Amino acid sequence: SVETAIREALIEAKQEQIIGRDVTPFILKRVAEMTGGDSLQSNTTLVKNNARVGADIAIAIAEQDRHTQNCYPLNNNHDSKKTSIWTPPLKSEEKSVSSTVTTVTS
């Protein structure tokens, strides 16, 4: 199974003292070898799903920006070094947070 191959590849990586950024490529290569390439299909499906989720998030952010593009700074003191800007909460935060104020200092 892929799980067994991952466990074995992790043991090999530790034995061969593979560390840091080299671990992931090593594990992916060894798991693909041990599963006869079956893990590649799983990895491809996972990457496609992650891309789809990322696209959905980007669309949601773009729609949120479209609905809030007419917001103006909360203060009118014209201090170019400090401006408060209202930022609407994310949908997941709507129930617990009514709004967020961010102070930007330049």
Backbone hydrogen bonds in HBPLUS format (Angstrom, degrees):
<---DONOR---> <-ACCEPTOR-->    atom                        ^
c    i                          cat <-CA-CA->   ^        H-A-AA   ^      H-
h    n   atom  resd res      DA  || num        DHA   H-A  angle D-A-AA Bond
n    s   type  num  typ     dist DA aas  dist angle  dist       angle   num
A0005-ALA N   A0001-SER O   3.07 MM   4  6.34 160.4  2.11 146.7 152.4     1
A0006-ILE N   A0002-VAL O   2.86 MM   4  6.13 153.0  1.93 152.0 159.3     2
A0007-ARG N   A0003-GLU O   3.02 MM   4  6.32 163.7  2.05 149.4 153.2     3
A0008-GLU N   A0004-THR O   2.94 MM   4  6.19 165.6  1.96 154.8 158.6     4
A0009-ALA N   A0005-ALA O   2.84 MM   4  5.98 156.4  1.89 146.5 153.6     5
A0010-LEU N   A0006-ILE O   2.87 MM   4  6.09 154.1  1.94 152.4 159.1     6
A0011-ILE N   A0007-ARG O   3.08 MM   4  6.37 154.0  2.15 146.2 152.9     7
A0012-GLU N   A0008-GLU O   2.95 MM   4  6.25 160.8  1.98 149.8 155.0     8
A0013-ALA N   A0009-ALA O   2.85 MM   4  6.06 158.5  1.89 148.1 154.2     9
A0014-LYS N   A0010-LEU O   3.01 MM   4  6.24 155.3  2.08 145.1 151.2    10
A0015-GLN N   A0011-ILE O   2.91 MM   4  6.17 162.2  1.94 152.6 157.8    11
A0016-GLU N   A0012-GLU O   2.82 MM   4  5.99 153.6  1.89 153.0 160.1    12
A0018-ILE N   A0013-ALA O   2.86 MM   5  5.08 169.2  1.87 154.7 155.7    13
A0017-GLN N   A0014-LYS O   3.08 MM   3  4.89 157.3  2.13 101.0 107.0    14
A0022-ASP N   A0019-ILE O   3.31 MM   3  5.81 150.8  2.40 134.5 132.4    15
A0023-VAL N   A0020-GLY O   3.18 MM   3  5.90 167.7  2.20 121.5 125.0    16
A0026-PHE N   A0022-ASP O   3.26 MM   4  6.25 156.1  2.32 143.1 150.1    17
A0027-ILE N   A0023-VAL O   2.86 MM   4  6.09 166.8  1.88 162.5 166.0    18
A0028-LEU N   A0024-THR O   2.91 MM   4  6.10 173.9  1.92 163.4 164.6    19
A0029-LYS N   A0025-PRO O   2.99 MM   4  6.07 161.3  2.03 145.4 150.7    20
A0030-ARG N   A0026-PHE O   2.91 MM   4  6.10 171.0  1.92 157.3 160.0    21
A0031-VAL N   A0027-ILE O   2.85 MM   4  5.93 165.7  1.87 156.6 160.9    22
A0032-ALA N   A0028-LEU O   3.02 MM   4  6.09 158.5  2.07 142.6 148.7    23
A0033-GLU N   A0029-LYS O   2.96 MM   4  6.22 155.2  2.03 147.4 154.5    24
A0034-MET N   A0030-ARG O   2.82 MM   4  6.04 163.6  1.85 153.6 158.0    25
A0035-THR N   A0031-VAL O   2.93 MM   4  5.99 142.9  2.07 146.5 155.3    26
A0037-GLY N   A0032-ALA O   2.80 MM   5  4.63 145.5  1.92 147.7 150.6    27
A0036-GLY N   A0033-GLU O   3.35 MM   3  5.29 162.6  2.38 101.8 106.1    28
A0038-ASP N   A0035-THR O   3.20 MM   3  5.36 168.2  2.21 110.0 112.2    29
A0040-LEU N   A0037-GLY O   3.02 MM   3  5.41 142.5  2.17 108.5 119.0    30
A0043-ASN N   A0039-SER O   2.88 MM   4  6.16 162.2  1.91 155.0 159.9    31
A0044-THR N   A0040-LEU O   2.87 MM   4  6.03 158.2  1.91 149.1 155.0    32
A0045-THR N   A0041-GLN O   2.99 MM   4  6.16 161.4  2.02 148.5 153.3    33
A0046-LEU N   A0042-SER O   2.92 MM   4  6.13 157.3  1.98 148.6 155.2    34
A0047-VAL N   A0043-ASN O   2.92 MM   4  6.16 160.6  1.96 150.9 155.5    35
A0048-LYS N   A0044-THR O   3.01 MM   4  6.22 163.4  2.04 150.6 155.0    36
A0049-ASN N   A0045-THR O   2.95 MM   4  6.14 158.2  1.99 148.6 154.8    37
A0050-ASN N   A0046-LEU O   2.88 MM   4  6.12 160.8  1.92 152.1 157.4    38
A0051-ALA N   A0047-VAL O   2.95 MM   4  6.19 153.7  2.02 147.8 154.8    39
A0052-ARG N   A0048-LYS O   2.98 MM   4  6.23 152.8  2.05 145.6 153.0    40
A0053-VAL N   A0049-ASN O   2.92 MM   4  6.22 160.6  1.95 154.8 159.5    41
A0054-GLY N   A0050-ASN O   2.90 MM   4  6.09 159.9  1.94 146.8 152.8    42
A0055-ALA N   A0051-ALA O   2.91 MM   4  6.13 153.0  1.98 145.6 152.7    43
A0056-ASP N   A0052-ARG O   2.97 MM   4  6.26 155.8  2.03 147.7 154.2    44
A0057-ILE N   A0053-VAL O   2.97 MM   4  6.27 154.6  2.04 150.4 157.1    45
A0058-ALA N   A0054-GLY O   2.94 MM   4  6.20 159.2  1.99 147.7 153.4    46
A0059-ILE N   A0055-ALA O   2.93 MM   4  6.17 157.1  1.98 150.8 156.6    47
A0060-ALA N   A0056-ASP O   3.02 MM   4  6.24 159.7  2.06 145.6 151.0    48
A0061-ILE N   A0057-ILE O   2.94 MM   4  6.21 158.1  1.99 153.3 159.0    49
A0062-ALA N   A0058-ALA O   2.92 MM   4  6.12 160.6  1.96 148.2 153.8    50
A0063-GLU N   A0059-ILE O   2.91 MM   4  6.14 158.2  1.95 152.0 157.7    51
A0064-GLN N   A0060-ALA O   2.95 MM   4  6.13 152.9  2.03 143.0 150.9    52
A0065-ASP N   A0061-ILE O   2.85 MM   4  6.11 159.8  1.89 152.5 157.9    53
A0066-ARG N   A0062-ALA O   2.92 MM   4  6.13 151.6  2.00 144.0 152.0    54
A0067-HIS N   A0063-GLU O   3.10 MM   4  6.34 147.6  2.21 143.1 150.5    55
A0068-THR N   A0064-GLN O   3.15 MM   4  6.35 127.9  2.43 140.1 153.8    56
A0068-THR N   A0065-ASP O   3.16 MM   3  5.12 138.0  2.34  95.8 107.7    57
A0071-CYS N   A0068-THR O   3.18 MM   3  5.71 158.1  2.23 124.7 123.9    58
A0074-LEU N   A0084-SER O   3.23 MM  10  5.89 155.1  2.30 142.4 149.5    59
A0082-LYS N   A0079-ASP O   3.22 MM   3  5.64 153.4  2.29 111.0 118.0    60
A0106-SER N   A0081-LYS O   2.95 MM  25  4.88 151.2  2.04 124.1 133.2    61
A0083-THR N   A0104-VAL O   3.14 MM  21  5.46 155.0  2.21 145.9 153.3    62
A0104-VAL N   A0083-THR O   3.02 MM  21  5.46 174.4  2.02 150.7 152.4    63
A0085-ILE N   A0102-THR O   3.13 MM  17  5.66 160.0  2.17 155.3 160.2    64
A0102-THR N   A0085-ILE O   3.31 MM  17  5.66 174.5  2.32 149.5 150.0    65
A0087-THR N   A0100-THR O   2.94 MM  13  5.32 166.7  1.96 166.6 165.7    66
A0100-THR N   A0087-THR O   3.23 MM  13  5.32 151.2  2.32 155.0 161.2    67
A0093-GLU N   A0090-LEU O   2.78 MM   3  5.20 145.2  1.90 113.0 124.3    68
A0094-GLU N   A0091-LYS O   3.29 MM   3  5.18 153.5  2.37  99.0 106.6    69
A0096-SER N   A0093-GLU O   3.00 MM   3  5.52 132.2  2.23 113.6 126.1    70
A0097-VAL N   A0093-GLU O   2.81 MM   4  5.61 151.9  1.89 171.6 177.0    71
